[in-house]
Amino acid sequence: MLTIFLALVLGLLVGSFLNVCIHRWPRDESVVAPRSRCPHCGKQIALYDIIPVISYVLLRGRCRACEAPISIRYPVVELLNGLLFAYLVARFGLQPLTCKLAIFSSMMLVLIFTDLTEYILPDEITLGGLVLGILLSPFVPIEPILAPIFWFLTGVQPPVWAISLTESVFGALVLGGLLYTVGEVYYRVRNLEGLGLGDVKMMAMVGAFWGIGDAFMILIWGAIIGAVTGVLIVLIGRKEWSYALPFGSYLGATAIFVTIWRSGTLAS
C-alpha cells in the first residue's frame, strides 16, 4: 500500500508538470523558466499554491491575487496522472514495464489536452516520444510481428533486444507511413486536409513504443471512437460535417486503455 501511495503522489507531482507543458508548448514557451504565473494578472504563483489538487480546492478554483477562475483542467490532469501511476504500480508492481507505461500514459495526457484545447500535438512529445520509444524497446521488449520476418530473410539469429528494437523502428515507419498515406489520399480526393502531420507523428511515436500490432489496434479503435463521436457532435450539436475533431485526443485516450489492457493480457 505504501508503494501505491507513493506512486499516487509521484503521479500528482508529474501531473503538475504536465499542466505546464500543456499550457506552454502550444505557445512555444519554455517549460523550465520562468516560474508559473497567473495567465490573467501575470502574478507569480507561490509554491504553496501549486500543490497538486489540494491548492485548487483550497483556493476554490481561483487565483489568490486577482480571483480569476483557474481552469478545471489543472486538477483533472493531476488527478488522472496520479491515479494512472497508482493503478499501474498496483497492477504490475515495480518493473521496467510499469515505468514505460507510466511515461507513455503521461505523454498521452499531454497530447490529449493540447489537442482538445489548441488542436496542437507538440513535437516535443511526438518526435521526442518516437525517439524515446525506440530507445526503450531493447529494455522492455515489444511483441514482434515484422521483425522476425526481417531477421529470417537476413539469415541472422539476433538476440531478443535486437528483435524488439527492429520491431520498434518498423512500428514507427509503418504506422506513421500508413496515416500519412491516408491523409494524402483524403486530401487528393476531397481537397481538404483530413489529418495533420501531428497525427502522423503521434502514430509513429505509438508504433515506436508498442510495435505494429498494438499501434494498429489503437489506430482502428481511435478512428471508430472518433467517427462515432463526430457523428454525434454533428447531429446533436448541429455542427457542419466539416467540423474539425481533435483526432489526437481520441487516439491518446485509446492508446492509454489499449496499452494497459494489452500489457496485462500479455503478462498473464
MARDREN-373443 format. One record per residue (C-alpha): residue in three letters; x, y, z; residue number from 1. Coordinates in pm, 1 decimal, padded with zeros to 6 digits. Example, Ala and Ser with C-alpha at 12.3 -4.5 7.8 and 13.67 -1.06 7.14 Angstrom:
# residues 2
<r><r>ALA</r><east>01230.0</east><north>-00450.0</north><up>00780.0</up><k>1</k></r>
<r><r>SER</r><east>01367.0</east><north>-00106.0</north><up>00714.0</up><k>2</k></r>
***
This chain:
# residues 268
<r><r>MET</r><east>00000.0</east><north>00000.0</north><up>00000.0</up><k>1</k></r>
<r><r>LEU</r><east>00284.3</east><north>00239.6</north><up>00074.2</up><k>2</k></r>
<r><r>THR</r><east>00427.8</east><north>00182.9</north><up>-00273.2</up><k>3</k></r>
<r><r>ILE</r><east>00092.0</east><north>00254.4</north><up>-00433.8</up><k>4</k></r>
<r><r>PHE</r><east>00050.3</east><north>00570.3</north><up>-00225.0</up><k>5</k></r>
<r><r>LEU</r><east>00396.8</east><north>00691.8</north><up>-00323.9</up><k>6</k></r>
<r><r>ALA</r><east>00312.4</east><north>00620.8</north><up>-00687.5</up><k>7</k></r>
<r><r>LEU</r><east>-00002.7</east><north>00831.1</north><up>-00647.3</up><k>8</k></r>
<r><r>VAL</r><east>00197.5</east><north>01122.2</north><up>-00500.4</up><k>9</k></r>
<r><r>LEU</r><east>00459.0</east><north>01097.3</north><up>-00774.0</up><k>10</k></r>
<r><r>GLY</r><east>00186.2</east><north>01090.1</north><up>-01037.9</up><k>11</k></r>
<r><r>LEU</r><east>00024.8</east><north>01402.4</north><up>-00892.5</up><k>12</k></r>
<r><r>LEU</r><east>00357.2</east><north>01587.7</north><up>-00895.8</up><k>13</k></r>
<r><r>VAL</r><east>00431.4</east><north>01478.9</north><up>-01251.4</up><k>14</k></r>
<r><r>GLY</r><east>00077.8</east><north>01580.1</north><up>-01344.5</up><k>15</k></r>
<r><r>SER</r><east>00150.2</east><north>01931.8</north><up>-01219.6</up><k>16</k></r>
<r><r>PHE</r><east>00444.3</east><north>01949.1</north><up>-01461.1</up><k>17</k></r>
<r><r>LEU</r><east>00227.8</east><north>01808.9</north><up>-01739.7</up><k>18</k></r>
<r><r>ASN</r><east>-00003.5</east><north>02107.5</north><up>-01694.4</up><k>19</k></r>
<r><r>VAL</r><east>00291.9</east><north>02338.1</north><up>-01753.8</up><k>20</k></r>
<r><r>CYS</r><east>00370.2</east><north>02150.0</north><up>-02075.4</up><k>21</k></r>
<r><r>ILE</r><east>00006.7</east><north>02159.3</north><up>-02188.8</up><k>22</k></r>
<r><r>HIS</r><east>-00010.9</east><north>02536.3</north><up>-02137.8</up><k>23</k></r>
<r><r>ARG</r><east>00331.0</east><north>02638.7</north><up>-02268.2</up><k>24</k></r>
<r><r>TRP</r><east>00433.1</east><north>02408.8</north><up>-02552.8</up><k>25</k></r>
<r><r>PRO</r><east>00147.3</east><north>02513.8</north><up>-02785.8</up><k>26</k></r>
<r><r>ARG</r><east>00267.2</east><north>02872.0</north><up>-02727.1</up><k>27</k></r>
<r><r>ASP</r><east>00633.3</east><north>02785.2</north><up>-02796.7</up><k>28</k></r>
<r><r>GLU</r><east>00728.8</east><north>02877.1</north><up>-02440.2</up><k>29</k></r>
<r><r>SER</r><east>00989.7</east><north>02715.4</north><up>-02218.0</up><k>30</k></r>
<r><r>VAL</r><east>00863.1</east><north>02470.1</north><up>-01956.8</up><k>31</k></r>
<r><r>VAL</r><east>01168.7</east><north>02540.6</north><up>-01738.4</up><k>32</k></r>
<r><r>ALA</r><east>01152.7</east><north>02915.9</north><up>-01688.8</up><k>33</k></r>
<r><r>PRO</r><east>01001.8</east><north>03147.5</north><up>-01580.7</up><k>34</k></r>
<r><r>ARG</r><east>00811.9</east><north>03011.6</north><up>-01281.4</up><k>35</k></r>
<r><r>SER</r><east>00437.8</east><north>02962.3</north><up>-01307.8</up><k>36</k></r>
<r><r>ARG</r><east>00229.8</east><north>03279.6</north><up>-01326.2</up><k>37</k></r>
<r><r>CYS</r><east>-00139.9</east><north>03354.7</north><up>-01336.2</up><k>38</k></r>
<r><r>PRO</r><east>-00235.9</east><north>03390.0</north><up>-01706.6</up><k>39</k></r>
<r><r>HIS</r><east>-00481.9</east><north>03665.5</north><up>-01612.7</up><k>40</k></r>
<r><r>CYS</r><east>-00288.8</east><north>03902.6</north><up>-01384.9</up><k>41</k></r>
<r><r>GLY</r><east>00064.9</east><north>03778.3</north><up>-01450.7</up><k>42</k></r>
<r><r>LYS</r><east>00149.3</east><north>03745.1</north><up>-01080.8</up><k>43</k></r>
<r><r>GLN</r><east>00395.1</east><north>03468.9</north><up>-00993.2</up><k>44</k></r>
<r><r>ILE</r><east>00225.0</east><north>03177.5</north><up>-00818.9</up><k>45</k></r>
<r><r>ALA</r><east>00363.6</east><north>03090.7</north><up>-00473.9</up><k>46</k></r>
<r><r>LEU</r><east>00492.8</east><north>02739.7</north><up>-00412.5</up><k>47</k></r>
<r><r>TYR</r><east>00219.3</east><north>02669.3</north><up>-00158.3</up><k>48</k></r>
<r><r>ASP</r><east>-00038.1</east><north>02747.0</north><up>-00426.0</up><k>49</k></r>
<r><r>ILE</r><east>00084.9</east><north>02482.0</north><up>-00670.5</up><k>50</k></r>
<r><r>ILE</r><east>00031.5</east><north>02175.5</north><up>-00452.3</up><k>51</k></r>
<r><r>PRO</r><east>-00144.5</east><north>01930.1</north><up>-00687.9</up><k>52</k></r>
<r><r>VAL</r><east>-00524.1</east><north>01919.9</north><up>-00649.1</up><k>53</k></r>
<r><r>ILE</r><east>-00512.0</east><north>02046.3</north><up>-00287.1</up><k>54</k></r>
<r><r>SER</r><east>-00425.2</east><north>02405.3</north><up>-00382.3</up><k>55</k></r>
<r><r>TYR</r><east>-00708.5</east><north>02414.9</north><up>-00635.8</up><k>56</k></r>
<r><r>VAL</r><east>-00957.1</east><north>02302.3</north><up>-00369.5</up><k>57</k></r>
<r><r>LEU</r><east>-00828.3</east><north>02544.6</north><up>-00103.2</up><k>58</k></r>
<r><r>LEU</r><east>-00833.5</east><north>02835.7</north><up>-00348.6</up><k>59</k></r>
<r><r>ARG</r><east>-01179.8</east><north>02730.7</north><up>-00467.3</up><k>60</k></r>
<r><r>GLY</r><east>-01056.7</east><north>02730.9</north><up>-00824.1</up><k>61</k></r>
<r><r>ARG</r><east>-00949.6</east><north>03095.8</north><up>-00825.0</up><k>62</k></r>
<r><r>CYS</r><east>-00622.7</east><north>03290.6</north><up>-00836.7</up><k>63</k></r>
<r><r>ARG</r><east>-00520.6</east><north>03415.3</north><up>-00493.2</up><k>64</k></r>
<r><r>ALA</r><east>-00416.9</east><north>03753.9</north><up>-00635.5</up><k>65</k></r>
<r><r>CYS</r><east>-00686.6</east><north>03850.1</north><up>-00885.0</up><k>66</k></r>
<r><r>GLU</r><east>-00953.1</east><north>03585.2</north><up>-00811.2</up><k>67</k></r>
<r><r>ALA</r><east>-00977.6</east><north>03496.2</north><up>-01178.5</up><k>68</k></r>
<r><r>PRO</r><east>-01103.8</east><north>03138.7</north><up>-01234.3</up><k>69</k></r>
<r><r>ILE</r><east>-00844.4</east><north>02863.4</north><up>-01271.5</up><k>70</k></r>
<r><r>SER</r><east>-00918.5</east><north>02605.9</north><up>-01539.1</up><k>71</k></r>
<r><r>ILE</r><east>-01056.6</east><north>02276.5</north><up>-01407.6</up><k>72</k></r>
<r><r>ARG</r><east>-00806.2</east><north>02113.5</north><up>-01641.2</up><k>73</k></r>
<r><r>TYR</r><east>-00528.8</east><north>02157.0</north><up>-01383.1</up><k>74</k></r>
<r><r>PRO</r><east>-00666.4</east><north>01931.0</north><up>-01107.2</up><k>75</k></r>
<r><r>VAL</r><east>-00813.4</east><north>01691.9</north><up>-01367.0</up><k>76</k></r>
<r><r>VAL</r><east>-00475.5</east><north>01629.3</north><up>-01531.0</up><k>77</k></r>
<r><r>GLU</r><east>-00302.1</east><north>01597.1</north><up>-01194.6</up><k>78</k></r>
<r><r>LEU</r><east>-00560.5</east><north>01354.7</north><up>-01059.9</up><k>79</k></r>
<r><r>LEU</r><east>-00572.3</east><north>01146.2</north><up>-01378.4</up><k>80</k></r>
<r><r>ASN</r><east>-00196.4</east><north>01110.6</north><up>-01384.2</up><k>81</k></r>
<r><r>GLY</r><east>-00181.6</east><north>01029.4</north><up>-01013.2</up><k>82</k></r>
<r><r>LEU</r><east>-00448.1</east><north>00761.8</north><up>-01044.4</up><k>83</k></r>
<r><r>LEU</r><east>-00279.0</east><north>00614.3</north><up>-01351.5</up><k>84</k></r>
<r><r>PHE</r><east>00055.2</east><north>00585.3</north><up>-01171.0</up><k>85</k></r>
<r><r>ALA</r><east>-00109.6</east><north>00425.8</north><up>-00867.3</up><k>86</k></r>
<r><r>TYR</r><east>-00307.3</east><north>00181.1</north><up>-01080.9</up><k>87</k></r>
<r><r>LEU</r><east>-00003.4</east><north>00077.3</north><up>-01283.5</up><k>88</k></r>
<r><r>VAL</r><east>00202.0</east><north>00006.0</north><up>-00971.6</up><k>89</k></r>
<r><r>ALA</r><east>-00088.5</east><north>-00181.4</north><up>-00812.2</up><k>90</k></r>
<r><r>ARG</r><east>-00139.8</east><north>-00396.7</north><up>-01120.8</up><k>91</k></r>
<r><r>PHE</r><east>00213.1</east><north>-00455.8</north><up>-01249.7</up><k>92</k></r>
<r><r>GLY</r><east>00433.4</east><north>-00383.4</north><up>-00949.7</up><k>93</k></r>
<r><r>LEU</r><east>00770.7</east><north>-00212.5</north><up>-00975.7</up><k>94</k></r>
<r><r>GLN</r><east>00925.9</east><north>-00326.9</north><up>-01301.9</up><k>95</k></r>
<r><r>PRO</r><east>01051.9</east><north>-00169.0</north><up>-01627.5</up><k>96</k></r>
<r><r>LEU</r><east>00714.9</east><north>-00224.4</north><up>-01799.1</up><k>97</k></r>
<r><r>THR</r><east>00541.8</east><north>-00017.3</north><up>-01529.7</up><k>98</k></r>
<r><r>CYS</r><east>00782.4</east><north>00270.6</north><up>-01585.1</up><k>99</k></r>
<r><r>LYS</r><east>00733.7</east><north>00253.6</north><up>-01960.9</up><k>100</k></r>
<r><r>LEU</r><east>00355.0</east><north>00252.1</north><up>-01927.3</up><k>101</k></r>
<r><r>ALA</r><east>00367.6</east><north>00545.1</north><up>-01682.5</up><k>102</k></r>
<r><r>ILE</r><east>00589.0</east><north>00752.5</north><up>-01912.4</up><k>103</k></r>
<r><r>PHE</r><east>00374.1</east><north>00673.1</north><up>-02214.4</up><k>104</k></r>
<r><r>SER</r><east>00047.3</east><north>00748.3</north><up>-02033.2</up><k>105</k></r>
<r><r>SER</r><east>00176.7</east><north>01085.9</north><up>-01911.2</up><k>106</k></r>
<r><r>MET</r><east>00285.2</east><north>01177.8</north><up>-02263.8</up><k>107</k></r>
<r><r>MET</r><east>-00054.8</east><north>01078.1</north><up>-02397.5</up><k>108</k></r>
<r><r>LEU</r><east>-00226.0</east><north>01301.4</north><up>-02139.9</up><k>109</k></r>
<r><r>VAL</r><east>-00028.9</east><north>01598.9</north><up>-02269.5</up><k>110</k></r>
<r><r>LEU</r><east>-00132.2</east><north>01520.7</north><up>-02628.6</up><k>111</k></r>
<r><r>ILE</r><east>-00495.7</east><north>01463.6</north><up>-02531.6</up><k>112</k></r>
<r><r>PHE</r><east>-00530.6</east><north>01803.3</north><up>-02366.9</up><k>113</k></r>
<r><r>THR</r><east>-00320.5</east><north>02009.8</north><up>-02607.5</up><k>114</k></r>
<r><r>ASP</r><east>-00526.5</east><north>01872.8</north><up>-02895.2</up><k>115</k></r>
<r><r>LEU</r><east>-00853.8</east><north>01932.2</north><up>-02710.0</up><k>116</k></r>
<r><r>THR</r><east>-00771.8</east><north>02291.7</north><up>-02624.0</up><k>117</k></r>
<r><r>GLU</r><east>-00541.5</east><north>02408.2</north><up>-02905.3</up><k>118</k></r>
<r><r>TYR</r><east>-00566.4</east><north>02147.0</north><up>-03183.9</up><k>119</k></r>
<r><r>ILE</r><east>-00190.8</east><north>02101.7</north><up>-03149.1</up><k>120</k></r>
<r><r>LEU</r><east>00020.5</east><north>01789.6</north><up>-03093.1</up><k>121</k></r>
<r><r>PRO</r><east>00358.2</east><north>01927.3</north><up>-02980.2</up><k>122</k></r>
<r><r>ASP</r><east>00672.8</east><north>01791.7</north><up>-03147.2</up><k>123</k></r>
<r><r>GLU</r><east>00835.1</east><north>01783.3</north><up>-02804.5</up><k>124</k></r>
<r><r>ILE</r><east>00608.3</east><north>01487.8</north><up>-02724.5</up><k>125</k></r>
<r><r>THR</r><east>00550.1</east><north>01323.6</north><up>-03064.2</up><k>126</k></r>
<r><r>LEU</r><east>00904.1</east><north>01335.2</north><up>-03201.5</up><k>127</k></r>
<r><r>GLY</r><east>01066.2</east><north>01313.8</north><up>-02859.7</up><k>128</k></r>
<r><r>GLY</r><east>00840.9</east><north>01018.6</north><up>-02779.5</up><k>129</k></r>
<r><r>LEU</r><east>00928.2</east><north>00849.3</north><up>-03106.5</up><k>130</k></r>
<r><r>VAL</r><east>01297.4</east><north>00857.2</north><up>-03016.3</up><k>131</k></r>
<r><r>LEU</r><east>01227.6</east><north>00752.5</north><up>-02657.9</up><k>132</k></r>
<r><r>GLY</r><east>01011.9</east><north>00461.2</north><up>-02770.3</up><k>133</k></r>
<r><r>ILE</r><east>01293.8</east><north>00328.2</north><up>-02987.2</up><k>134</k></r>
<r><r>LEU</r><east>01548.6</east><north>00374.5</north><up>-02707.3</up><k>135</k></r>
<r><r>LEU</r><east>01328.8</east><north>00187.9</north><up>-02456.7</up><k>136</k></r>
<r><r>SER</r><east>01248.3</east><north>-00103.7</north><up>-02687.6</up><k>137</k></r>
<r><r>PRO</r><east>01562.3</east><north>-00309.0</north><up>-02607.4</up><k>138</k></r>
<r><r>PHE</r><east>01487.3</east><north>-00289.9</north><up>-02233.6</up><k>139</k></r>
<r><r>VAL</r><east>01111.0</east><north>-00354.9</north><up>-02243.0</up><k>140</k></r>
<r><r>PRO</r><east>01057.0</east><north>-00596.3</north><up>-02535.9</up><k>141</k></r>
<r><r>ILE</r><east>00752.8</east><north>-00542.6</north><up>-02756.1</up><k>142</k></r>
<r><r>GLU</r><east>00554.7</east><north>-00811.9</north><up>-02934.8</up><k>143</k></r>
<r><r>PRO</r><east>00726.9</east><north>-00877.1</north><up>-03270.6</up><k>144</k></r>
<r><r>ILE</r><east>00537.0</east><north>-00907.7</north><up>-03598.4</up><k>145</k></r>
<r><r>LEU</r><east>00755.9</east><north>-00785.9</north><up>-03885.5</up><k>146</k></r>
<r><r>ALA</r><east>01094.6</east><north>-00806.0</north><up>-03712.0</up><k>147</k></r>
<r><r>PRO</r><east>01115.9</east><north>-01189.6</north><up>-03715.5</up><k>148</k></r>
<r><r>ILE</r><east>01046.7</east><north>-01189.2</north><up>-04089.6</up><k>149</k></r>
<r><r>PHE</r><east>01317.0</east><north>-00929.9</north><up>-04147.8</up><k>150</k></r>
<r><r>TRP</r><east>01577.4</east><north>-01119.2</north><up>-03947.1</up><k>151</k></r>
<r><r>PHE</r><east>01478.4</east><north>-01451.1</north><up>-04108.2</up><k>152</k></r>
<r><r>LEU</r><east>01541.0</east><north>-01302.8</north><up>-04451.6</up><k>153</k></r>
<r><r>THR</r><east>01884.4</east><north>-01180.1</north><up>-04342.1</up><k>154</k></r>
<r><r>GLY</r><east>01976.5</east><north>-01524.9</north><up>-04213.4</up><k>155</k></r>
<r><r>VAL</r><east>02085.3</east><north>-01381.9</north><up>-03877.6</up><k>156</k></r>
<r><r>GLN</r><east>01977.2</east><north>-01506.9</north><up>-03534.5</up><k>157</k></r>
<r><r>PRO</r><east>01959.3</east><north>-01183.3</north><up>-03329.9</up><k>158</k></r>
<r><r>PRO</r><east>01911.7</east><north>-01150.4</north><up>-02951.9</up><k>159</k></r>
<r><r>VAL</r><east>01569.4</east><north>-01058.9</north><up>-02813.0</up><k>160</k></r>
<r><r>TRP</r><east>01662.1</east><north>-00694.2</north><up>-02761.4</up><k>161</k></r>
<r><r>ALA</r><east>01757.8</east><north>-00657.5</north><up>-03129.2</up><k>162</k></r>
<r><r>ILE</r><east>01425.6</east><north>-00805.9</north><up>-03243.2</up><k>163</k></r>
<r><r>SER</r><east>01238.6</east><north>-00563.1</north><up>-03019.2</up><k>164</k></r>
<r><r>LEU</r><east>01443.8</east><north>-00268.8</north><up>-03143.5</up><k>165</k></r>
<r><r>THR</r><east>01377.4</east><north>-00364.4</north><up>-03504.6</up><k>166</k></r>
<r><r>GLU</r><east>01005.0</east><north>-00401.0</north><up>-03438.3</up><k>167</k></r>
<r><r>SER</r><east>01003.8</east><north>-00056.3</north><up>-03278.0</up><k>168</k></r>
<r><r>VAL</r><east>01159.8</east><north>00101.0</north><up>-03586.7</up><k>169</k></r>
<r><r>PHE</r><east>00919.2</east><north>-00085.3</north><up>-03815.0</up><k>170</k></r>
<r><r>GLY</r><east>00628.4</east><north>00024.3</north><up>-03595.5</up><k>171</k></r>
<r><r>ALA</r><east>00722.6</east><north>00389.6</north><up>-03631.2</up><k>172</k></r>
<r><r>LEU</r><east>00773.6</east><north>00363.7</north><up>-04007.9</up><k>173</k></r>
<r><r>VAL</r><east>00462.7</east><north>00157.6</north><up>-04085.0</up><k>174</k></r>
<r><r>LEU</r><east>00212.2</east><north>00340.8</north><up>-03862.9</up><k>175</k></r>
<r><r>GLY</r><east>00346.1</east><north>00684.8</north><up>-03948.5</up><k>176</k></r>
<r><r>GLY</r><east>00356.8</east><north>00596.3</north><up>-04316.5</up><k>177</k></r>
<r><r>LEU</r><east>00007.2</east><north>00447.6</north><up>-04309.2</up><k>178</k></r>
<r><r>LEU</r><east>-00150.4</east><north>00753.6</north><up>-04151.7</up><k>179</k></r>
<r><r>TYR</r><east>00040.6</east><north>00986.5</north><up>-04384.2</up><k>180</k></r>
<r><r>THR</r><east>-00088.2</east><north>00790.9</north><up>-04685.6</up><k>181</k></r>
<r><r>VAL</r><east>-00446.8</east><north>00801.8</north><up>-04558.7</up><k>182</k></r>
<r><r>GLY</r><east>-00419.3</east><north>01176.4</north><up>-04508.2</up><k>183</k></r>
<r><r>GLU</r><east>-00276.4</east><north>01229.5</north><up>-04855.8</up><k>184</k></r>
<r><r>VAL</r><east>-00546.9</east><north>01020.1</north><up>-05022.3</up><k>185</k></r>
<r><r>TYR</r><east>-00818.5</east><north>01207.8</north><up>-04833.1</up><k>186</k></r>
<r><r>TYR</r><east>-00667.6</east><north>01540.0</north><up>-04940.6</up><k>187</k></r>
<r><r>ARG</r><east>-00640.8</east><north>01434.0</north><up>-05306.3</up><k>188</k></r>
<r><r>VAL</r><east>-00998.8</east><north>01306.8</north><up>-05314.7</up><k>189</k></r>
<r><r>ARG</r><east>-01174.5</east><north>01583.7</north><up>-05122.6</up><k>190</k></r>
<r><r>ASN</r><east>-00920.2</east><north>01866.2</north><up>-05148.6</up><k>191</k></r>
<r><r>LEU</r><east>-00947.5</east><north>01905.1</north><up>-04770.8</up><k>192</k></r>
<r><r>GLU</r><east>-00693.1</east><north>01834.3</north><up>-04500.3</up><k>193</k></r>
<r><r>GLY</r><east>-00834.6</east><north>01544.1</north><up>-04301.6</up><k>194</k></r>
<r><r>LEU</r><east>-00526.0</east><north>01459.8</north><up>-04096.1</up><k>195</k></r>
<r><r>GLY</r><east>-00245.4</east><north>01684.7</north><up>-03981.2</up><k>196</k></r>
<r><r>LEU</r><east>00121.0</east><north>01592.6</north><up>-03960.8</up><k>197</k></r>
<r><r>GLY</r><east>00083.4</east><north>01596.4</north><up>-03583.6</up><k>198</k></r>
<r><r>ASP</r><east>-00143.2</east><north>01290.3</north><up>-03604.2</up><k>199</k></r>
<r><r>VAL</r><east>00111.6</east><north>01118.3</north><up>-03830.1</up><k>200</k></r>
<r><r>LYS</r><east>00396.9</east><north>01185.6</north><up>-03588.9</up><k>201</k></r>
<r><r>MET</r><east>00181.7</east><north>01076.9</north><up>-03295.3</up><k>202</k></r>
<r><r>MET</r><east>00107.3</east><north>00737.2</north><up>-03452.0</up><k>203</k></r>
<r><r>ALA</r><east>00473.7</east><north>00694.9</north><up>-03543.7</up><k>204</k></r>
<r><r>MET</r><east>00550.9</east><north>00751.9</north><up>-03175.8</up><k>205</k></r>
<r><r>VAL</r><east>00290.0</east><north>00495.4</north><up>-03068.0</up><k>206</k></r>
<r><r>GLY</r><east>00434.5</east><north>00245.9</north><up>-03316.0</up><k>207</k></r>
<r><r>ALA</r><east>00783.2</east><north>00303.8</north><up>-03176.9</up><k>208</k></r>
<r><r>PHE</r><east>00662.4</east><north>00242.6</north><up>-02821.1</up><k>209</k></r>
<r><r>TRP</r><east>00447.2</east><north>-00067.8</north><up>-02877.0</up><k>210</k></r>
<r><r>GLY</r><east>00510.1</east><north>-00207.6</north><up>-03222.7</up><k>211</k></r>
<r><r>ILE</r><east>00284.3</east><north>-00261.1</north><up>-03519.4</up><k>212</k></r>
<r><r>GLY</r><east>00019.1</east><north>-00486.4</north><up>-03362.1</up><k>213</k></r>
<r><r>ASP</r><east>-00080.0</east><north>-00271.7</north><up>-03066.0</up><k>214</k></r>
<r><r>ALA</r><east>-00039.8</east><north>00054.4</north><up>-03257.3</up><k>215</k></r>
<r><r>PHE</r><east>-00265.1</east><north>-00068.2</north><up>-03538.0</up><k>216</k></r>
<r><r>MET</r><east>-00528.2</east><north>-00168.2</north><up>-03280.3</up><k>217</k></r>
<r><r>ILE</r><east>-00504.9</east><north>00179.0</north><up>-03125.8</up><k>218</k></r>
<r><r>LEU</r><east>-00545.4</east><north>00342.4</north><up>-03466.8</up><k>219</k></r>
<r><r>ILE</r><east>-00853.6</east><north>00135.7</north><up>-03555.8</up><k>220</k></r>
<r><r>TRP</r><east>-01031.5</east><north>00186.5</north><up>-03222.7</up><k>221</k></r>
<r><r>GLY</r><east>-00932.4</east><north>00553.1</north><up>-03209.3</up><k>222</k></r>
<r><r>ALA</r><east>-01076.7</east><north>00606.1</north><up>-03557.9</up><k>223</k></r>
<r><r>ILE</r><east>-01401.8</east><north>00426.3</north><up>-03466.0</up><k>224</k></r>
<r><r>ILE</r><east>-01445.6</east><north>00625.3</north><up>-03145.0</up><k>225</k></r>
<r><r>GLY</r><east>-01359.5</east><north>00948.3</north><up>-03326.0</up><k>226</k></r>
<r><r>ALA</r><east>-01605.1</east><north>00875.5</north><up>-03607.5</up><k>227</k></r>
<r><r>VAL</r><east>-01892.2</east><north>00791.0</north><up>-03371.2</up><k>228</k></r>
<r><r>THR</r><east>-01821.2</east><north>01097.5</north><up>-03158.8</up><k>229</k></r>
<r><r>GLY</r><east>-01800.5</east><north>01315.4</north><up>-03468.7</up><k>230</k></r>
<r><r>VAL</r><east>-02139.4</east><north>01198.2</north><up>-03596.1</up><k>231</k></r>
<r><r>LEU</r><east>-02297.5</east><north>01262.7</north><up>-03256.0</up><k>232</k></r>
<r><r>ILE</r><east>-02146.5</east><north>01611.6</north><up>-03239.1</up><k>233</k></r>
<r><r>VAL</r><east>-02278.1</east><north>01695.7</north><up>-03586.1</up><k>234</k></r>
<r><r>LEU</r><east>-02627.1</east><north>01558.1</north><up>-03521.7</up><k>235</k></r>
<r><r>ILE</r><east>-02675.9</east><north>01670.5</north><up>-03162.3</up><k>236</k></r>
<r><r>GLY</r><east>-02461.6</east><north>01984.7</north><up>-03164.6</up><k>237</k></r>
<r><r>ARG</r><east>-02580.4</east><north>02086.4</north><up>-03511.9</up><k>238</k></r>
<r><r>LYS</r><east>-02227.7</east><north>02132.2</north><up>-03644.2</up><k>239</k></r>
<r><r>GLU</r><east>-02116.5</east><north>02116.3</north><up>-04006.3</up><k>240</k></r>
<r><r>TRP</r><east>-01981.7</east><north>01786.4</north><up>-04137.9</up><k>241</k></r>
<r><r>SER</r><east>-01652.6</east><north>01967.0</north><up>-04195.8</up><k>242</k></r>
<r><r>TYR</r><east>-01625.1</east><north>02038.1</north><up>-03820.9</up><k>243</k></r>
<r><r>ALA</r><east>-01268.0</east><north>01968.4</north><up>-03707.4</up><k>244</k></r>
<r><r>LEU</r><east>-01229.6</east><north>01697.1</north><up>-03443.9</up><k>245</k></r>
<r><r>PRO</r><east>-00929.1</east><north>01659.4</north><up>-03210.8</up><k>246</k></r>
<r><r>PHE</r><east>-00836.3</east><north>01317.5</north><up>-03352.5</up><k>247</k></r>
<r><r>GLY</r><east>-00518.9</east><north>01308.9</north><up>-03144.5</up><k>248</k></r>
<r><r>SER</r><east>-00728.0</east><north>01322.3</north><up>-02827.3</up><k>249</k></r>
<r><r>TYR</r><east>-00922.5</east><north>01012.2</north><up>-02927.6</up><k>250</k></r>
<r><r>LEU</r><east>-00601.9</east><north>00833.9</north><up>-03024.3</up><k>251</k></r>
<r><r>GLY</r><east>-00438.1</east><north>00931.5</north><up>-02695.6</up><k>252</k></r>
<r><r>ALA</r><east>-00723.3</east><north>00810.1</north><up>-02476.7</up><k>253</k></r>
<r><r>THR</r><east>-00747.9</east><north>00487.8</north><up>-02676.4</up><k>254</k></r>
<r><r>ALA</r><east>-00371.2</east><north>00437.9</north><up>-02652.4</up><k>255</k></r>
<r><r>ILE</r><east>-00375.6</east><north>00453.6</north><up>-02272.4</up><k>256</k></r>
<r><r>PHE</r><east>-00653.5</east><north>00195.7</north><up>-02240.3</up><k>257</k></r>
<r><r>VAL</r><east>-00525.0</east><north>-00041.7</north><up>-02508.7</up><k>258</k></r>
<r><r>THR</r><east>-00163.4</east><north>-00047.4</north><up>-02391.2</up><k>259</k></r>
<r><r>ILE</r><east>-00259.1</east><north>-00110.3</north><up>-02027.7</up><k>260</k></r>
<r><r>TRP</r><east>-00508.0</east><north>-00379.9</north><up>-02127.3</up><k>261</k></r>
<r><r>ARG</r><east>-00268.4</east><north>-00546.1</north><up>-02370.5</up><k>262</k></r>
<r><r>SER</r><east>00019.0</east><north>-00534.4</north><up>-02123.9</up><k>263</k></r>
<r><r>GLY</r><east>-00197.2</east><north>-00706.7</north><up>-01865.1</up><k>264</k></r>
<r><r>THR</r><east>-00307.1</east><north>-00970.1</north><up>-02118.2</up><k>265</k></r>
<r><r>LEU</r><east>00049.3</east><north>-01048.8</north><up>-02229.5</up><k>266</k></r>
<r><r>ALA</r><east>00175.6</east><north>-01055.5</north><up>-01872.0</up><k>267</k></r>
<r><r>SER</r><east>-00088.2</east><north>-01305.2</north><up>-01754.0</up><k>268</k></r>
***
